[in-house]
Amino acid sequence: MEASADAGAAAAAAAARTLRWAGRAGHLGGFPRAAVFAAVGAFAKAYASLLNTTTVHNADALLRLVSARPPGTPLLTVSNHMSTVDDPLMWGFKGFPISDAKLGRWVLTAEDICFRNVVMSYMFRLGKCVPITRGGGIYQEHMNEALDVLINGDWPKMMSQLED
């Protein structure tokens, strides 16, 4: 009985930490999300253009799919990554609309890294991140949230981890 209560308390704490309400487009008029996208986008743009040599293949096709697809038409992208900053930095390439949060992707993120506490959860939710429990399988609660993103015609992005 005690183990069941501990499991229930842990689940409730995890649910409180994921702050799904903060990920809604209308949260506080959309201003916090716009601020996060502008700040992260500016950093990504500076990194991609000033501190790095960036080559993007088929950027025009991606830009067209992101910005000109009909309303309600979902877009699903999948890529590899090697670090936790790959996703936000890759959007700094020339021509990508970094300041338009409506065009931004939703990305599945590791709950144990990005959703450790309420402050981090809030920031990552504003950045359109969906927490995923590593090893939790495809039937976990947050996979349903990712499916909702796709069904609503948004852009979920999934990244796999490269192994050496």
C-alpha positions in Angstrom: 0.0 0.0 0.0 2.8 2.4 0.9 4.7 1.7 -2.4 1.4 2.6 -4.3 1.1 5.9 -2.4 4.8 6.7 -3.1 4.3 6.0 -6.8 1.1 8.1 -6.8 3.0 11.0 -5.1 5.8 10.8 -7.6 3.4 10.8 -10.5 1.6 13.9 -9.1 5.0 15.7 -8.6 6.0 14.9 -12.2 2.7 16.2 -13.5 3.0 19.4 -11.5 6.5 19.8 -12.9 5.6 19.5 -16.6 3.2 22.5 -16.6 1.3 21.7 -19.7 -0.8 24.9 -19.3 2.3 27.0 -19.9 2.7 25.4 -23.4 -0.7 26.8 -24.6 -0.5 29.5 -27.2 -2.7 31.9 -25.4 -0.8 31.7 -22.0 -0.5 35.3 -20.9 -1.4 36.6 -24.4 1.5 34.7 -25.9 4.0 37.3 -24.7 6.2 34.9 -22.6 6.5 32.5 -25.5 7.3 35.3 -28.0 10.0 36.5 -25.6 11.6 33.0 -25.3 11.5 32.5 -29.0 13.0 35.9 -29.7 15.8 35.4 -27.1 16.7 31.9 -28.1 16.3 32.8 -31.8 18.7 35.7 -31.5 21.3 33.6 -29.7 20.9 30.8 -32.4 21.2 33.4 -35.2 24.4 34.9 -33.6 25.9 31.4 -33.1 25.1 30.1 -36.6 26.3 33.2 -38.4 29.1 34.6 -36.2 30.6 31.7 -34.2 30.1 28.8 -36.6 30.2 27.8 -40.2 26.7 26.5 -41.0 25.6 24.6 -44.2 22.0 23.8 -44.5 21.0 21.5 -47.4 17.5 22.0 -48.9 16.8 24.9 -46.6 14.4 26.4 -49.2 12.2 23.3 -49.0 12.1 23.3 -45.2 11.4 27.1 -45.1 8.5 26.5 -47.6 7.1 23.6 -45.6 7.3 25.5 -42.3 5.9 28.9 -43.5 3.7 28.2 -46.4 1.8 25.0 -45.7 -2.0 25.3 -45.6 -3.5 25.9 -42.1 -4.2 22.7 -40.2 -1.6 20.7 -42.3 0.8 19.1 -39.9 4.5 18.8 -40.5 6.7 16.1 -38.9 10.5 16.3 -39.0 13.0 13.9 -37.6 16.7 14.4 -37.1 19.7 13.2 -35.2 21.5 15.2 -32.6 24.7 15.0 -30.5 24.0 17.5 -27.7 21.1 19.1 -25.9 21.7 22.4 -27.7 21.5 21.1 -31.2 17.8 21.8 -31.6 17.6 25.4 -30.6 20.9 26.3 -32.4 20.0 24.7 -35.7 17.2 27.2 -36.3 19.7 30.1 -36.6 20.4 29.5 -40.2 19.8 32.3 -42.7 16.1 32.9 -43.6 14.6 30.9 -40.8 11.8 32.8 -39.0 13.3 32.8 -35.5 11.0 35.4 -34.0 7.7 33.9 -35.0 6.6 31.5 -32.3 3.6 30.4 -34.3 6.0 28.9 -36.9 8.2 27.3 -34.4 8.4 23.6 -33.9 7.3 21.5 -31.0 10.1 19.2 -29.9 10.1 16.1 -27.8 12.6 16.7 -24.9 14.0 14.5 -22.2 12.0 15.1 -19.1 15.0 14.2 -16.8 17.1 17.0 -18.4 14.7 19.8 -19.3 11.9 19.4 -16.7 13.9 19.0 -13.5 12.1 21.8 -11.7 9.3 24.3 -12.1 11.5 27.1 -13.5 13.1 24.9 -16.2 9.7 23.3 -17.0 8.1 26.7 -17.5 10.9 27.9 -19.8 10.9 24.7 -21.9 7.1 24.7 -22.2 7.3 28.3 -23.5 9.8 27.0 -26.0 7.2 24.5 -27.2 8.9 21.4 -25.7 7.0 18.2 -24.8 8.5 16.2 -22.0 9.3 12.6 -22.8 10.3 10.0 -20.3 13.3 8.1 -21.6 12.5 4.4 -21.7 8.8 5.1 -21.1 7.8 3.6 -24.4 5.3 4.9 -26.9 2.2 4.6 -24.7 3.3 7.2 -22.1 1.1 10.3 -21.4 3.3 12.8 -23.2 3.3 10.8 -26.4 -0.4 11.5 -26.5 0.4 15.2 -26.2 2.8 14.9 -29.1 0.1 13.2 -31.1 -2.3 16.1 -30.2 0.3 18.6 -31.6 0.3 16.6 -34.9 -3.4 16.3 -35.1 -3.8 20.0 -34.5 -1.8 20.7 -37.6 1.3 21.9 -35.8 4.9 20.9 -36.3 6.4 18.2 -34.0 10.1 17.6 -34.3 11.7 14.4 -33.0 15.4 13.9 -32.5 17.2 10.7 -31.9 20.5 10.5 -30.0 23.6 9.6 -32.0 25.8 7.1 -30.4 29.6 6.8 -30.9 
